[in-house]
Amino acid sequence: MSHITPNHGRASGVPENMTTFALEHRPARVRARTRTVVDVDAAVREVYLAHFGALAGWATHLVGDRDLGHDLATDAFVRLINSWPGVDQPRPWLYTTVGNLVKDHWRKRGRERASYQRFQGGLDPETAVAHGPDTATSLSVREAVESLPDRLRLAVLLHYFADLTVTEVARQLGKADGTIKRDLHEARARLAATLESAR
């Protein structure tokens, strides 16, 4: 009967770093694919460490709910991993993704609010809005931004709330710089009128 002695070091010919050993001794095709996954993981981790906190805080500020804000930021990172090879600038991409998720949340919340008001009083949507809380006492900047048309809202969120440049916003939204400048100008005028009327 042969004795098996415990191996307190590493086995002969096997490096201490088993991950490196395993990668180097796989077929070339598998090795390349594994390295790509490891590279993507490292790159996304770096972006995560640099931007997740601010992104989650931004989302929380927009939706008024810390848990939901973190969920939206996490969802954006999951989407980033799935889209990684095609993402040139992760920060603007992440803010655009969260901006779209926030926009969807606001739209859904508006539908739910209208349905609830109709159910509560049997009112049609126009009457329900008229019987809602006094705009002068309840309007916030966030609500004013929510009231903007879709075509203006995301540009405002990205430029004024996420600090993206006009060029970054234009690239993310697939528009020309001049179009974004016009949209921002129109949005500022609408916001000023809305907030002034609420005084």
LOTI-443191 format. One line per field, with one value per residue (C-alpha): z, y, x; residue number from 0. Coordinates in steps of 0.1 Angstrom, whole numbers. Last residue first. Layout:
<sites>
up = (Z_...)
north = (Y_...)
east = (X_...)
num = (NUM_...)
</sites>
This chain:
<sites>
up = (-72_-94_-125_-122_-119_-151_-171_-161_-168_-203_-211_-199_-219_-251_-246_-238_-269_-291_-277_-282_-318_-324_-310_-335_-323_-315_-279_-265_-289_-284_-247_-249_-272_-249_-220_-194_-159_-147_-135_-160_-192_-187_-170_-194_-225_-211_-206_-239_-263_-236_-231_-198_-169_-152_-152_-133_-109_-102_-98_-72_-74_-42_-28_-60_-77_-52_-47_-72_-79_-114_-122_-113_-134_-164_-158_-155_-119_-103_-71_-58_-89_-112_-89_-86_-124_-129_-102_-117_-152_-138_-119_-151_-169_-141_-139_-177_-175_-146_-167_-197_-174_-159_-194_-204_-171_-178_-214_-204_-179_-201_-230_-260_-253_-281_-265_-231_-241_-218_-190_-195_-192_-158_-149_-158_-137_-107_-111_-114_-83_-63_-71_-63_-28_-22_-33_-45_-81_-94_-62_-60_-96_-90_-58_-76_-104_-79_-60_-91_-109_-102_-85_-112_-140_-126_-120_-156_-169_-147_-157_-194_-192_-174_-199_-228_-211_-210_-247_-257_-235_-249_-285_-276_-259_-221_-204_-200_-184_-159_-149_-146_-124_-104_-93_-73_-105_-111_-123_-91_-68_-47_-12_18_-2_22_18_1_13_-10_0)
north = (807_778_800_809_772_763_793_788_751_758_783_761_732_752_763_727_714_740_731_694_701_721_693_669_640_603_605_594_614_645_642_638_668_690_680_656_671_644_668_696_679_643_651_681_659_632_655_674_647_632_664_682_676_653_683_704_675_674_712_708_717_710_743_762_731_727_690_672_682_696_665_642_664_660_622_615_612_581_596_571_549_578_592_558_554_588_581_547_563_590_564_544_576_585_550_550_583_570_540_562_584_553_542_577_580_546_555_589_571_541_560_536_510_484_456_461_457_428_442_476_462_447_480_499_475_482_519_514_491_516_544_521_515_552_565_600_591_617_620_583_580_606_589_555_571_588_556_534_556_549_515_503_516_496_465_468_468_439_418_427_416_383_376_383_362_333_337_337_307_288_294_286_253_254_250_287_295_268_277_314_305_280_307_287_271_234_217_197_200_231_233_214_183_157_123_95_62_33_0)
east = (-458_-470_-473_-436_-426_-444_-433_-396_-399_-413_-386_-359_-373_-373_-337_-327_-345_-328_-293_-301_-310_-279_-257_-273_-293_-287_-298_-265_-244_-265_-262_-225_-222_-244_-221_-233_-238_-262_-290_-287_-275_-288_-321_-328_-321_-343_-373_-373_-386_-408_-428_-421_-443_-418_-393_-419_-425_-387_-386_-413_-450_-470_-482_-489_-502_-531_-536_-559_-595_-586_-565_-595_-618_-596_-590_-628_-640_-654_-641_-616_-614_-608_-581_-565_-564_-549_-522_-514_-510_-488_-467_-462_-450_-427_-412_-407_-389_-368_-358_-349_-328_-312_-301_-290_-270_-253_-244_-230_-208_-199_-184_-177_-203_-207_-186_-204_-240_-249_-226_-241_-276_-267_-252_-284_-305_-282_-288_-325_-326_-305_-330_-359_-344_-337_-371_-377_-376_-352_-331_-328_-317_-290_-279_-277_-256_-233_-227_-224_-199_-162_-166_-190_-167_-138_-160_-172_-136_-126_-156_-151_-114_-123_-150_-126_-99_-124_-133_-96_-88_-118_-106_-69_-78_-73_-39_-31_-65_-62_-26_-36_-65_-44_-20_5_18_16_48_54_24_22_32_19_12_1_19_1_16_15_0)
num = (198_197_196_195_194_193_192_191_190_189_188_187_186_185_184_183_182_181_180_179_178_177_176_175_174_173_172_171_170_169_168_167_166_165_164_163_162_161_160_159_158_157_156_155_154_153_152_151_150_149_148_147_146_145_144_143_142_141_140_139_138_137_136_135_134_133_132_131_130_129_128_127_126_125_124_123_122_121_120_119_118_117_116_115_114_113_112_111_110_109_108_107_106_105_104_103_102_101_100_99_98_97_96_95_94_93_92_91_90_89_88_87_86_85_84_83_82_81_80_79_78_77_76_75_74_73_72_71_70_69_68_67_66_65_64_63_62_61_60_59_58_57_56_55_54_53_52_51_50_49_48_47_46_45_44_43_42_41_40_39_38_37_36_35_34_33_32_31_30_29_28_27_26_25_24_23_22_21_20_19_18_17_16_15_14_13_12_11_10_9_8_7_6_5_4_3_2_1_0)
</sites>
